[in-house]
């Protein structure tokens, strides 16, 4: 089974009409896959990431993002591994952070719907400033999100 990653590039009129309820469907890749530079940047991103865990409460300056299907290893050997989304965040300083959080993946899809270039050409600072927020739930799970900052 092969998996294909596609880039989503919107026209400026699409950005204006996007709403918070219309997240990008499928995978996100903000690199230009029509160029060798974009392809190599994608490969570097997928193979050089550190964990997003431990960055809770930090404001991240995100310039690029790649998501792809992944597998979350079960913590209990009696239970099966489960499908998830691997999300890679490229920060302005070149750091790459990775998570398998579906909450972060949903945040990225919503950001990509409104800012397909993650602000590189449309926001004054050339990036999305987003706080990484994690909330512990009573059942032991954690909800994680990216909250844009102004």
C-alpha atoms as an extended CHARMM CRD file, in Angstrom:
* protein
*
       150  EXT
         1         1  UNK       CA              0.0000000000        0.0000000000        0.0000000000  PROA      1               0.0000000000
         2         2  UNK       CA              1.4560000000        3.3720000000       -0.9650000000  PROA      2               0.0000000000
         3         3  UNK       CA              0.6130000000        6.6710000000        0.6200000000  PROA      3               0.0000000000
         4         4  UNK       CA              0.7240000000        9.9860000000       -1.1760000000  PROA      4               0.0000000000
         5         5  UNK       CA              1.3470000000       13.3610000000        0.4140000000  PROA      5               0.0000000000
         6         6  UNK       CA             -0.1580000000       16.2710000000       -1.4460000000  PROA      6               0.0000000000
         7         7  UNK       CA              0.4150000000       19.9700000000       -1.0180000000  PROA      7               0.0000000000
         8         8  UNK       CA             -2.5070000000       22.3130000000       -0.5180000000  PROA      8               0.0000000000
         9         9  UNK       CA             -2.0040000000       25.7030000000       -2.1220000000  PROA      9               0.0000000000
        10        10  UNK       CA             -4.8700000000       28.1720000000       -1.9870000000  PROA      10              0.0000000000
        11        11  UNK       CA             -5.4750000000       31.3060000000       -3.9650000000  PROA      11              0.0000000000
        12        12  UNK       CA             -5.8050000000       34.5430000000       -1.9260000000  PROA      12              0.0000000000
        13        13  UNK       CA             -9.5790000000       34.5310000000       -2.4900000000  PROA      13              0.0000000000
        14        14  UNK       CA             -9.7830000000       31.1060000000       -0.8290000000  PROA      14              0.0000000000
        15        15  UNK       CA             -8.0220000000       32.4370000000        2.2540000000  PROA      15              0.0000000000
        16        16  UNK       CA            -10.5620000000       35.2440000000        2.6390000000  PROA      16              0.0000000000
        17        17  UNK       CA            -13.5080000000       32.8580000000        2.4130000000  PROA      17              0.0000000000
        18        18  UNK       CA            -12.1380000000       30.1880000000        4.7840000000  PROA      18              0.0000000000
        19        19  UNK       CA            -13.8510000000       29.7120000000        8.1170000000  PROA      19              0.0000000000
        20        20  UNK       CA            -12.8180000000       27.9500000000       11.3150000000  PROA      20              0.0000000000
        21        21  UNK       CA            -15.2390000000       25.1360000000       10.4860000000  PROA      21              0.0000000000
        22        22  UNK       CA            -13.6480000000       24.3870000000        7.1010000000  PROA      22              0.0000000000
        23        23  UNK       CA            -10.3560000000       22.7010000000        7.9780000000  PROA      23              0.0000000000
        24        24  UNK       CA             -8.1490000000       21.2820000000        5.2470000000  PROA      24              0.0000000000
        25        25  UNK       CA             -9.0960000000       17.6630000000        4.6080000000  PROA      25              0.0000000000
        26        26  UNK       CA             -6.2530000000       15.1750000000        4.3060000000  PROA      26              0.0000000000
        27        27  UNK       CA             -2.5700000000       15.8510000000        4.6880000000  PROA      27              0.0000000000
        28        28  UNK       CA             -0.8760000000       19.2430000000        4.8060000000  PROA      28              0.0000000000
        29        29  UNK       CA              2.5120000000       20.0850000000        3.3160000000  PROA      29              0.0000000000
        30        30  UNK       CA              3.4210000000       23.7670000000        3.0690000000  PROA      30              0.0000000000
        31        31  UNK       CA              6.5860000000       23.0860000000        1.0690000000  PROA      31              0.0000000000
        32        32  UNK       CA              6.4820000000       23.4360000000       -2.7310000000  PROA      32              0.0000000000
        33        33  UNK       CA              6.6430000000       19.8220000000       -3.9360000000  PROA      33              0.0000000000
        34        34  UNK       CA              7.0050000000       21.0360000000       -7.5420000000  PROA      34              0.0000000000
        35        35  UNK       CA             10.6280000000       21.9730000000       -6.7410000000  PROA      35              0.0000000000
        36        36  UNK       CA             13.6010000000       19.8920000000       -5.6390000000  PROA      36              0.0000000000
        37        37  UNK       CA             14.1410000000       22.3880000000       -2.8240000000  PROA      37              0.0000000000
        38        38  UNK       CA             10.6180000000       21.7310000000       -1.4990000000  PROA      38              0.0000000000
        39        39  UNK       CA             11.0080000000       17.9820000000       -1.8060000000  PROA      39              0.0000000000
        40        40  UNK       CA             14.3450000000       18.0300000000        0.0200000000  PROA      40              0.0000000000
        41        41  UNK       CA             12.9320000000       20.3460000000        2.7160000000  PROA      41              0.0000000000
        42        42  UNK       CA             10.0690000000       17.8760000000        3.2290000000  PROA      42              0.0000000000
        43        43  UNK       CA             12.4820000000       14.9520000000        3.5810000000  PROA      43              0.0000000000
        44        44  UNK       CA             14.6640000000       16.9230000000        6.0010000000  PROA      44              0.0000000000
        45        45  UNK       CA             11.5800000000       17.7910000000        8.0480000000  PROA      45              0.0000000000
        46        46  UNK       CA             10.3980000000       14.1830000000        8.2290000000  PROA      46              0.0000000000
        47        47  UNK       CA             13.8280000000       12.9440000000        9.3030000000  PROA      47              0.0000000000
        48        48  UNK       CA             15.1160000000       15.5910000000       11.7150000000  PROA      48              0.0000000000
        49        49  UNK       CA             12.3280000000       16.1950000000       14.2310000000  PROA      49              0.0000000000
        50        50  UNK       CA             12.4410000000       16.4310000000       17.9940000000  PROA      50              0.0000000000
        51        51  UNK       CA              9.3910000000       15.7680000000       20.1750000000  PROA      51              0.0000000000
        52        52  UNK       CA              6.8380000000       18.5270000000       20.7560000000  PROA      52              0.0000000000
        53        53  UNK       CA              6.3670000000       17.1380000000       24.2890000000  PROA      53              0.0000000000
        54        54  UNK       CA              8.0430000000       19.3590000000       26.8230000000  PROA      54              0.0000000000
        55        55  UNK       CA              7.1610000000       22.5510000000       24.9460000000  PROA      55              0.0000000000
        56        56  UNK       CA              3.7820000000       23.0120000000       26.6570000000  PROA      56              0.0000000000
        57        57  UNK       CA              3.0100000000       26.6910000000       27.2870000000  PROA      57              0.0000000000
        58        58  UNK       CA              5.5960000000       27.9220000000       24.7760000000  PROA      58              0.0000000000
        59        59  UNK       CA              4.7010000000       30.2060000000       21.8860000000  PROA      59              0.0000000000
        60        60  UNK       CA              6.0440000000       28.6190000000       18.7040000000  PROA      60              0.0000000000
        61        61  UNK       CA              6.8950000000       30.6270000000       15.5620000000  PROA      61              0.0000000000
        62        62  UNK       CA              5.6990000000       28.1550000000       12.8970000000  PROA      62              0.0000000000
        63        63  UNK       CA              6.7090000000       28.7350000000        9.2530000000  PROA      63              0.0000000000
        64        64  UNK       CA              5.9900000000       25.3430000000        7.6950000000  PROA      64              0.0000000000
        65        65  UNK       CA              4.1340000000       22.1480000000        8.4780000000  PROA      65              0.0000000000
        66        66  UNK       CA              3.9010000000       18.5960000000        7.1690000000  PROA      66              0.0000000000
        67        67  UNK       CA              1.3350000000       15.9970000000        8.2320000000  PROA      67              0.0000000000
        68        68  UNK       CA              1.1570000000       12.3650000000        7.1980000000  PROA      68              0.0000000000
        69        69  UNK       CA             -0.5400000000        9.1770000000        8.3580000000  PROA      69              0.0000000000
        70        70  UNK       CA              1.2170000000        7.4630000000       11.2470000000  PROA      70              0.0000000000
        71        71  UNK       CA              0.8360000000        4.6200000000       13.7270000000  PROA      71              0.0000000000
        72        72  UNK       CA              0.6340000000        5.2610000000       17.4760000000  PROA      72              0.0000000000
        73        73  UNK       CA              2.2790000000        2.4150000000       19.3640000000  PROA      73              0.0000000000
        74        74  UNK       CA              0.0520000000        1.0330000000       22.0980000000  PROA      74              0.0000000000
        75        75  UNK       CA              1.2650000000        1.5240000000       25.6750000000  PROA      75              0.0000000000
        76        76  UNK       CA             -0.3250000000       -1.8210000000       26.5420000000  PROA      76              0.0000000000
        77        77  UNK       CA              1.2130000000       -4.7930000000       24.6760000000  PROA      77              0.0000000000
        78        78  UNK       CA             -2.1700000000       -6.5520000000       24.7570000000  PROA      78              0.0000000000
        79        79  UNK       CA             -3.7950000000       -3.7740000000       22.7180000000  PROA      79              0.0000000000
        80        80  UNK       CA             -3.2340000000       -3.0420000000       19.0260000000  PROA      80              0.0000000000
        81        81  UNK       CA             -1.3630000000       -0.0510000000       17.6820000000  PROA      81              0.0000000000
        82        82  UNK       CA             -3.6950000000        2.6370000000       16.3180000000  PROA      82              0.0000000000
        83        83  UNK       CA             -3.6520000000        4.9450000000       13.2830000000  PROA      83              0.0000000000
        84        84  UNK       CA             -2.9050000000        8.6020000000       13.9490000000  PROA      84              0.0000000000
        85        85  UNK       CA             -1.5410000000       11.6930000000       12.2210000000  PROA      85              0.0000000000
        86        86  UNK       CA              2.1520000000       12.4980000000       12.4340000000  PROA      86              0.0000000000
        87        87  UNK       CA              2.4850000000       16.2990000000       12.5220000000  PROA      87              0.0000000000
        88        88  UNK       CA              5.7920000000       18.0620000000       11.9240000000  PROA      88              0.0000000000
        89        89  UNK       CA              6.0990000000       21.7670000000       12.7850000000  PROA      89              0.0000000000
        90        90  UNK       CA              8.9770000000       23.7630000000       11.2930000000  PROA      90              0.0000000000
        91        91  UNK       CA              9.8630000000       26.7790000000       13.4150000000  PROA      91              0.0000000000
        92        92  UNK       CA             11.3530000000       30.0570000000       12.2670000000  PROA      92              0.0000000000
        93        93  UNK       CA             14.7440000000       29.1370000000       13.7910000000  PROA      93              0.0000000000
        94        94  UNK       CA             14.8340000000       25.8620000000       11.7940000000  PROA      94              0.0000000000
        95        95  UNK       CA             13.8430000000       23.5910000000       14.6850000000  PROA      95              0.0000000000
        96        96  UNK       CA             11.4430000000       20.7890000000       13.7090000000  PROA      96              0.0000000000
        97        97  UNK       CA              9.0020000000       19.4060000000       16.3040000000  PROA      97              0.0000000000
        98        98  UNK       CA              6.8620000000       16.2940000000       15.8390000000  PROA      98              0.0000000000
        99        99  UNK       CA              3.7170000000       15.0410000000       17.5560000000  PROA      99              0.0000000000
       100       100  UNK       CA              1.0910000000       12.3430000000       17.0700000000  PROA      100             0.0000000000
       101       101  UNK       CA             -1.5680000000       14.4600000000       18.7890000000  PROA      101             0.0000000000
       102       102  UNK       CA             -4.8230000000       14.5850000000       16.8360000000  PROA      102             0.0000000000
       103       103  UNK       CA             -5.6200000000       17.9010000000       18.5450000000  PROA      103             0.0000000000
       104       104  UNK       CA             -2.4490000000       19.4810000000       17.1210000000  PROA      104             0.0000000000
       105       105  UNK       CA             -3.1670000000       17.8970000000       13.7170000000  PROA      105             0.0000000000
       106       106  UNK       CA             -6.6600000000       19.4570000000       13.7720000000  PROA      106             0.0000000000
       107       107  UNK       CA             -5.1870000000       22.8380000000       14.7480000000  PROA      107             0.0000000000
       108       108  UNK       CA             -2.7640000000       22.6120000000       11.8160000000  PROA      108             0.0000000000
       109       109  UNK       CA             -5.5710000000       21.7730000000        9.3680000000  PROA      109             0.0000000000
       110       110  UNK       CA             -7.5780000000       24.7830000000       10.5940000000  PROA      110             0.0000000000
       111       111  UNK       CA             -4.5570000000       27.0890000000       10.3210000000  PROA      111             0.0000000000
       112       112  UNK       CA             -3.7810000000       25.7630000000        6.8190000000  PROA      112             0.0000000000
       113       113  UNK       CA             -7.3450000000       26.5120000000        5.7020000000  PROA      113             0.0000000000
       114       114  UNK       CA             -6.9340000000       30.1840000000        6.6050000000  PROA      114             0.0000000000
       115       115  UNK       CA             -3.1880000000       30.6110000000        6.0450000000  PROA      115             0.0000000000
       116       116  UNK       CA             -2.0380000000       28.0180000000        3.4650000000  PROA      116             0.0000000000
       117       117  UNK       CA              1.4650000000       29.5120000000        3.5220000000  PROA      117             0.0000000000
       118       118  UNK       CA              1.4940000000       29.5120000000        7.3590000000  PROA      118             0.0000000000
       119       119  UNK       CA              1.9070000000       33.2800000000        7.2080000000  PROA      119             0.0000000000
       120       120  UNK       CA              5.1820000000       33.3330000000        5.2800000000  PROA      120             0.0000000000
       121       121  UNK       CA              3.7720000000       35.7500000000        2.6890000000  PROA      121             0.0000000000
       122       122  UNK       CA              0.6000000000       36.9650000000        4.4000000000  PROA      122             0.0000000000
       123       123  UNK       CA              1.4620000000       37.8790000000        8.0010000000  PROA      123             0.0000000000
       124       124  UNK       CA              3.7710000000       40.6990000000        9.1550000000  PROA      124             0.0000000000
       125       125  UNK       CA              6.2230000000       38.4150000000       11.0160000000  PROA      125             0.0000000000
       126       126  UNK       CA              6.2340000000       35.7600000000        8.2610000000  PROA      126             0.0000000000
       127       127  UNK       CA              4.9650000000       32.9940000000       10.5350000000  PROA      127             0.0000000000
       128       128  UNK       CA              2.1260000000       31.7940000000       12.7260000000  PROA      128             0.0000000000
       129       129  UNK       CA              2.7460000000       32.5130000000       16.4080000000  PROA      129             0.0000000000
       130       130  UNK       CA              0.9340000000       29.7270000000       18.2670000000  PROA      130             0.0000000000
       131       131  UNK       CA              0.9750000000       28.6450000000       21.8920000000  PROA      131             0.0000000000
       132       132  UNK       CA              1.2430000000       24.9000000000       22.4450000000  PROA      132             0.0000000000
       133       133  UNK       CA             -1.4390000000       24.1290000000       25.0180000000  PROA      133             0.0000000000
       134       134  UNK       CA             -1.8930000000       20.7700000000       26.7590000000  PROA      134             0.0000000000
       135       135  UNK       CA             -4.7450000000       20.0000000000       29.1550000000  PROA      135             0.0000000000
       136       136  UNK       CA             -4.8410000000       16.8320000000       31.2400000000  PROA      136             0.0000000000
       137       137  UNK       CA             -8.1640000000       14.9810000000       31.3510000000  PROA      137             0.0000000000
       138       138  UNK       CA             -9.4960000000       12.9440000000       34.3110000000  PROA      138             0.0000000000
       139       139  UNK       CA             -9.1040000000        9.6880000000       32.3320000000  PROA      139             0.0000000000
       140       140  UNK       CA             -5.3410000000       10.2200000000       31.9270000000  PROA      140             0.0000000000
       141       141  UNK       CA             -5.5120000000       11.4500000000       28.3390000000  PROA      141             0.0000000000
       142       142  UNK       CA             -4.3340000000       14.8920000000       27.2820000000  PROA      142             0.0000000000
       143       143  UNK       CA             -5.9140000000       17.3750000000       24.8700000000  PROA      143             0.0000000000
       144       144  UNK       CA             -3.2490000000       19.2750000000       22.9200000000  PROA      144             0.0000000000
       145       145  UNK       CA             -3.8100000000       22.2600000000       20.6390000000  PROA      145             0.0000000000
       146       146  UNK       CA             -2.0440000000       25.1250000000       18.9210000000  PROA      146             0.0000000000
       147       147  UNK       CA             -3.6100000000       28.4590000000       19.8720000000  PROA      147             0.0000000000
       148       148  UNK       CA             -2.6640000000       31.3630000000       17.5530000000  PROA      148             0.0000000000
       149       149  UNK       CA             -1.2950000000       34.4300000000       19.3200000000  PROA      149             0.0000000000
       150       150  UNK       CA             -1.5600000000       38.0190000000       18.1540000000  PROA      150             0.0000000000
